[in-house]
Amino acid sequence: MSKQGSTFMDSLKSVFALVVIVVSYIVCKLLFDNVMGNPVNFEGGNPAGHALEGNYLGIIYKGGFVVPVLFTCSMVVLIFAIERIITLSRAKGKGRLNVFVRQLQQLLSEDKIEDAVKACDKQKGSLANIMKAGLLRYRDLQKDTSLANDQKILSIQKATEEATAIEVPSFQRNMVIFSTLAPGTVLIGLIGTVLGMIRAFAALAQSGAPDALALSQGISEALINTALGITGSLISLILFNIFSTSIDSYTFKIDEAGFSLTQNFAASLKKG
């Protein structure tokens, strides 16, 4: 892919992330106003009053304007989790990676380069693309008599490194969403908590008898935002760790396969 094409794709993906965030907020705000804030969820049909007993939609609504922001964070995390699953599944290609790596190692040990290239075409994953680039260089260098053995080995390493530099960045793309929202959702929830407590103490500070309704609304807002913030943060943290572990494991397999290719080529040079 050309540099201009790569830049265009990066810009497109950045726009996609922004669109996801904006659309998620609009959806969550509509749900907050029209579903959670539906008068049927409250005593006397008044959203400004108490939620009906056991009506969780009304209870969550009492969390205030921070609630749709917290739901937006959770929705964005789930959307990008789906995007990561799809992207990493495509990167892994067809079949089990361990089986594919062992198959390549077996073909290389038998010096069946063309069969190994065909196996990469069939697997269609990022590892296969990287190995194919190394194998094609491997095949060309077998016929090249103008380079010293050390230069040939370095050439194969360079081919796999260049292919890796193209494939691997897609593994980490959008991971920043999870690493940002894991602590960010908690902090947003704490903002809602602080605002709720301010409202609660303001009700207590009023002259005469405290406003019980304002006090309960403030406490509800504080507790609901805390709960939603912690929940959203936990989801982000779990997904970040799952995807990070998967990426690290896949990257290790790429390094292992590239090392096997280089070692096999070095061994073949010694035999030759």
C-alpha positions in Angstrom: 0.0 0.0 0.0 1.3 3.5 -0.9 2.0 6.1 1.7 -0.9 8.2 0.5 -3.2 5.2 0.7 -2.0 4.4 4.2 -2.6 8.0 5.3 -6.1 8.0 3.8 -6.9 4.8 5.6 -5.6 6.1 8.9 -7.7 9.3 8.5 -10.8 7.2 7.7 -10.3 5.1 10.8 -9.9 8.2 12.9 -13.2 9.5 11.5 -14.8 6.2 12.2 -13.8 6.4 15.8 -15.2 9.9 16.1 -18.5 8.8 14.4 -18.8 5.9 16.8 -18.5 8.1 19.8 -20.9 10.8 18.6 -23.6 8.2 17.4 -23.2 6.3 20.7 -23.8 9.4 22.7 -26.9 10.3 20.7 -28.3 6.8 21.1 -27.6 6.8 24.8 -29.1 10.3 25.3 -32.3 9.2 23.5 -32.6 6.1 25.6 -31.9 8.2 28.8 -34.6 10.8 27.9 -37.3 8.6 26.3 -36.9 5.2 28.0 -35.4 5.7 31.4 -37.1 9.1 31.7 -40.5 7.8 30.7 -43.1 9.1 33.1 -44.5 5.6 33.6 -41.3 4.8 35.6 -42.1 7.4 38.3 -44.6 8.0 41.0 -47.4 10.2 39.8 -46.0 10.1 36.3 -43.5 12.8 37.2 -39.8 12.2 36.3 -38.8 14.9 38.8 -40.2 12.7 41.6 -39.3 9.3 43.0 -38.9 6.3 40.8 -41.4 3.5 41.3 -40.2 0.9 43.7 -38.1 -1.8 41.9 -38.2 0.2 38.6 -34.5 0.2 37.7 -35.0 2.4 34.6 -36.4 5.1 36.8 -33.7 4.6 39.4 -30.9 4.9 36.8 -32.5 8.0 35.4 -32.1 9.7 38.8 -28.4 9.5 38.3 -28.6 12.7 36.3 -27.0 14.0 33.1 -23.8 12.1 33.7 -25.6 8.7 33.1 -25.8 9.0 29.3 -22.1 9.9 29.2 -21.3 6.7 31.2 -23.5 4.6 29.0 -21.8 6.1 26.0 -18.4 5.0 27.4 -19.7 1.4 27.8 -21.3 1.4 24.4 -18.1 2.6 22.7 -16.1 -0.1 24.5 -18.4 -2.8 23.3 -18.5 -1.5 19.7 -14.7 -1.5 19.6 -14.5 -4.8 21.3 -16.5 -6.2 18.3 -14.2 -4.4 16.0 -11.1 -5.9 17.7 -12.6 -9.4 17.6 -13.3 -9.1 13.8 -9.8 -7.6 13.1 -7.9 -10.1 15.2 -9.9 -13.0 13.7 -9.0 -11.9 10.2 -5.4 -11.4 11.3 -5.2 -15.0 12.6 -6.5 -16.3 9.3 -7.9 -19.8 8.7 -7.3 -22.7 11.0 -5.2 -23.0 14.2 -2.0 -21.0 14.3 0.0 -23.6 16.1 -0.8 -26.2 13.4 0.1 -23.7 10.7 3.4 -22.8 12.3 4.3 -26.5 12.7 3.3 -27.1 9.1 5.6 -24.3 7.9 8.5 -25.6 10.0 8.0 -29.1 8.6 8.0 -27.8 5.0 11.0 -25.7 5.6 12.9 -28.6 7.1 12.2 -30.5 3.9 13.1 -27.5 1.7 9.6 -27.3 0.2 9.6 -23.6 -0.3 6.8 -23.5 -3.0 4.6 -25.7 -0.8 5.2 -23.3 2.1 4.2 -20.3 0.0 1.0 -22.1 -1.1 0.2 -22.9 2.6 0.6 -19.1 3.3 -1.8 -18.2 0.5 -4.3 -20.7 1.9 -4.0 -19.5 5.5 -4.6 -15.8 4.6 -3.6 -14.4 8.0 -1.1 -11.7 9.0 1.4 -14.4 10.0 1.0 -16.0 6.6 1.6 -12.7 4.9 4.8 -12.1 6.9 6.1 -15.6 6.3 5.2 -15.4 2.6 7.4 -12.2 2.3 10.2 -14.1 3.9 9.7 -17.2 1.9 9.7 -15.3 -1.4 13.0 -13.6 -0.4 14.3 -17.1 0.7 13.5 -18.5 -2.7 15.2 -15.6 -4.6 18.3 -15.8 -2.4 18.7 -19.5 -3.0 19.5 -18.6 -6.6 21.6 -15.5 -5.9 25.3 -16.1 -5.9 26.4 -12.4 -5.7 25.8 -12.0 -1.9 27.7 -13.4 1.0 25.9 -15.8 3.4 25.7 -13.2 6.1 24.1 -10.7 3.7 21.6 -13.2 2.6 20.6 -13.9 6.2 20.2 -10.2 6.9 18.2 -9.8 3.8 15.7 -12.5 5.0 15.5 -10.8 8.4 14.8 -7.5 6.7 12.1 -8.9 4.6 10.2 -10.4 7.6 10.8 -7.2 9.6 9.3 -5.1 6.8 6.3 -7.3 6.5 5.9 -7.3 10.3 6.0 -3.5 10.4 3.1 -3.5 7.9 0.9 -6.1 9.6 1.5 -5.7 13.4 0.3 -2.0 13.8 -3.3 -3.2 13.0 -3.2 -5.4 16.1 -2.8 -2.4 18.4 -5.2 -0.1 16.6 -8.0 1.2 18.9 -6.5 -0.4 22.0 -6.1 3.1 23.3 -9.9 3.2 23.6 -9.8 0.5 26.3 -6.8 1.8 28.1 -8.3 5.3 28.2 -11.8 4.4 29.2 -10.7 2.0 31.9 -9.7 4.8 34.3 -11.7 7.5 32.4 -15.1 5.9 33.1 -14.3 5.7 36.8 -13.3 9.4 36.9 -16.5 10.4 35.0 -18.5 8.4 37.5 -16.7 10.2 40.3 -17.7 13.5 38.8 -21.3 12.4 38.9 -20.8 11.2 42.5 -19.4 14.6 43.6 -22.2 16.5 41.9 -24.7 14.2 43.6 -23.2 14.7 47.0 -23.1 18.5 46.4 -26.8 18.3 45.8 -27.4 16.2 48.9 -25.5 18.5 51.2 -27.1 21.6 49.6 -30.5 20.0 50.6 -29.3 19.5 54.1 -28.0 23.1 54.3 -31.3 24.7 53.5 -33.0 26.6 56.2 -35.7 24.8 58.2 -36.5 21.1 57.5 -34.2 19.5 54.9 -35.7 18.8 51.5 -36.1 15.0 51.6 -36.7 14.8 47.8 -33.6 16.8 47.0 -31.6 14.9 49.5 -32.6 11.5 48.1 -32.0 12.7 44.5 -28.5 13.8 45.4 -27.7 10.5 47.1 -29.2 8.5 44.2 -27.1 10.5 41.7 -24.0 9.9 43.7 -24.5 6.1 44.1 -25.8 5.4 40.6 -22.9 7.2 38.9 -20.4 5.4 41.1 -21.9 2.0 40.2 -22.0 2.8 36.5 -18.5 4.2 36.5 -17.0 1.2 38.2 -18.9 -1.2 36.0 -17.8 0.5 32.8 -14.2 0.7 34.0 -14.2 -3.0 34.8 -15.5 -4.0 31.4 -12.9 -1.8 29.7 -10.1 -3.3 31.9 -11.1 -6.9 31.3 -11.4 -6.4 27.5 -8.0 -4.6 27.4 -6.3 -7.5 29.2 -8.0 -10.1 27.0 -7.0 -8.4 23.7 -3.5 -7.5 25.0 -2.9 -11.2 25.9 -4.1 -12.3 22.5 -2.0 -9.8 20.7 1.1 -10.7 22.7 0.6 -14.4 22.0 0.1 -13.8 18.3 3.2 -11.5 18.1 5.2 -14.2 19.8 4.1 -16.7 17.1 5.2 -14.3 14.4 8.6 -13.9 16.0 8.9 -17.7 16.4 8.0 -18.3 12.8 10.4 -15.6 11.5 13.3 -17.0 13.7 12.6 -20.5 12.3 12.7 -19.3 8.8 16.0 -17.5 9.3 17.6 -20.5 11.2 16.4 -22.9 8.5 18.0 -20.7 5.8 21.2 -20.4 7.7 21.3 -24.2 8.1 20.7 -24.7 4.3 23.6 -22.3 3.5 25.9 -24.4 5.7 24.9 -27.5 4.0 25.4 -25.9 0.6 
